[in-house]
Amino acid sequence: MNQQHRFIFWGVLLIVVLLSVSSITFPIFVAQTVKNQNVICIDAGHGGSDPGKVGNSNVLEKDINLSLALKLQKLLEKKNYKVYMTRNGDYNLADSKENTKRSDLSNRKQIIFENDPMAVISLHQNSYPSSDVHGAQVFERVCQGSLRLMVNSFLSSKAVKKEDLDELYRMLDEAREGKE
């Protein structure tokens, strides 16, 4: 076999191998990518023996967080999102009495990683000594540009309107479909 034929032979063989590998890996990649596009995990902060911030009139942060999380779960499920909760009652997730806080956080993280959601919403209330500081905080790991702006805008508003919720749902749907 001359040099040119060897080159063609090895080139064709390489293409066949690459096509074979991609025909196996590409469907797996697509399945993994598409699998949880409508999954959201809601983490109601604190719970059980950890009350979080105790506010005026002895209102507990853990109770506010759970109430908001359960309402948000219902709203998202009505929009056909699969919602996983880190907790749906007044308890923490610790399985160790030695370092309860670390164990609780570790188990919350485990729930999130097991469900591989497209978004995680962790609800907390913060308190600052200065009355100049107010409004919501948003921390994200990965968030598409326009969705990020929408979430920040939505959360910083004083009153949430139905139109705002509809717009947030639209943005979440677009993010789920891979649009910007």
C-alpha positions in Angstrom: 0.0 0.0 0.0 1.5 3.3 -0.9 1.7 6.4 1.3 -1.5 8.1 0.0 -3.6 5.0 0.4 -2.4 4.5 4.0 -3.2 8.1 4.8 -6.8 7.7 3.4 -7.2 4.3 5.2 -6.2 5.8 8.6 -8.3 8.9 8.0 -11.4 6.8 7.2 -10.7 4.5 10.2 -10.4 7.6 12.5 -13.7 9.0 11.2 -15.4 5.6 11.7 -14.1 5.4 15.2 -15.1 9.0 16.0 -18.6 8.5 14.6 -19.0 5.2 16.6 -17.9 6.9 19.8 -20.1 10.0 19.2 -23.1 7.8 18.4 -22.8 6.3 21.9 -21.8 9.4 23.9 -23.9 12.1 22.2 -27.3 10.5 23.2 -26.0 10.2 26.8 -24.9 13.8 26.8 -28.3 15.0 25.4 -30.2 12.9 27.9 -28.1 14.2 30.8 -28.5 17.8 29.6 -32.3 17.6 28.9 -33.1 15.4 31.9 -33.6 18.0 34.6 -34.4 21.2 32.7 -37.7 21.6 34.5 -36.4 20.6 38.0 -36.0 23.2 40.7 -34.9 22.6 44.3 -36.2 24.9 47.0 -34.2 25.1 50.3 -36.2 26.6 53.2 -33.4 27.9 55.3 -32.9 26.9 59.0 -35.5 24.7 60.7 -35.9 22.5 63.8 -33.7 23.6 66.6 -32.2 26.4 64.4 -34.6 29.3 64.3 -32.4 31.6 62.3 -33.1 35.3 63.0 -35.7 36.0 65.7 -37.5 39.1 64.6 -40.0 41.5 66.2 -42.8 39.8 68.1 -40.6 36.7 68.2 -41.3 35.8 64.5 -38.8 33.1 63.6 -36.9 33.1 60.3 -37.3 29.4 59.9 -41.1 29.8 59.9 -41.1 32.6 57.3 -38.7 30.6 55.1 -40.8 27.5 55.2 -44.1 29.3 54.5 -42.6 31.1 51.5 -41.0 27.8 50.2 -44.3 25.9 50.4 -46.1 28.7 48.5 -43.4 28.9 45.9 -43.5 25.1 45.5 -47.3 25.3 44.7 -46.8 28.1 42.2 -44.0 26.3 40.4 -45.8 23.0 40.3 -48.8 24.7 38.7 -46.4 25.7 36.0 -45.3 22.1 35.5 -41.9 22.3 37.3 -40.8 19.3 39.3 -39.9 20.8 42.7 -37.8 19.1 45.3 -37.7 20.6 48.8 -34.9 20.3 51.2 -37.5 20.4 54.0 -41.3 20.6 54.1 -41.7 20.8 57.9 -40.1 22.3 61.0 -37.0 20.2 61.3 -33.3 20.3 60.4 -31.5 17.8 58.3 -28.7 17.0 60.7 -27.8 13.4 61.2 -25.1 14.2 63.7 -25.4 15.8 67.2 -21.7 16.7 67.3 -21.8 19.4 64.6 -25.4 19.9 63.8 -25.0 23.0 61.6 -22.3 21.3 59.4 -24.4 18.1 59.1 -27.5 20.0 58.2 -25.8 21.9 55.5 -24.1 18.8 54.2 -27.4 17.0 53.9 -29.0 20.0 52.2 -26.2 20.0 49.7 -26.7 16.2 49.1 -30.4 16.6 48.4 -29.6 19.3 45.8 -26.8 17.3 44.1 -29.0 14.1 44.0 -31.8 15.9 42.2 -29.5 17.8 39.8 -31.9 20.8 39.4 -31.7 23.6 36.8 -32.0 26.1 39.6 -31.7 26.1 43.4 -33.7 28.7 45.4 -32.5 29.0 49.0 -34.7 31.2 51.2 -33.3 33.2 54.1 -34.1 36.5 55.8 -31.3 38.8 56.7 -31.0 41.5 59.3 -28.7 44.5 59.4 -28.2 47.1 62.1 -28.5 49.9 59.5 -32.0 50.7 58.2 -30.4 51.9 55.0 -29.8 48.2 54.0 -33.0 46.6 52.7 -34.3 44.4 49.9 -33.5 41.0 48.6 -30.1 39.4 48.0 -29.5 37.0 45.1 -26.6 34.6 45.0 -26.3 32.4 42.0 -23.9 29.8 40.8 -24.9 29.8 37.2 -27.6 32.0 35.7 -28.2 33.1 32.2 -27.9 36.8 31.6 -31.5 38.0 31.1 -32.8 35.6 33.6 -30.3 36.9 36.1 -31.5 40.5 35.5 -35.1 39.4 35.8 -34.6 37.6 39.1 -32.7 40.5 40.6 -35.3 43.0 39.4 -38.1 40.8 40.6 -36.7 40.3 44.0 -35.7 44.0 44.6 -39.3 45.2 44.0 -41.3 46.3 46.9 -44.6 44.5 45.9 -44.9 41.5 43.7 -47.6 41.7 41.1 -49.2 38.8 39.1 -47.6 40.3 35.9 -44.2 40.0 37.6 -44.7 36.4 38.5 -45.9 35.7 34.9 -42.8 37.3 33.6 -40.6 35.3 36.0 -42.3 32.1 34.8 -41.7 33.1 31.2 -38.0 33.7 31.9 -37.7 30.3 33.7 -39.4 28.6 30.8 -37.1 30.2 28.3 -34.1 29.2 30.4 -35.4 25.7 30.5 -35.7 25.7 26.7 -32.2 27.0 26.3 -33.3 30.4 25.0 -31.8 33.7 26.3 
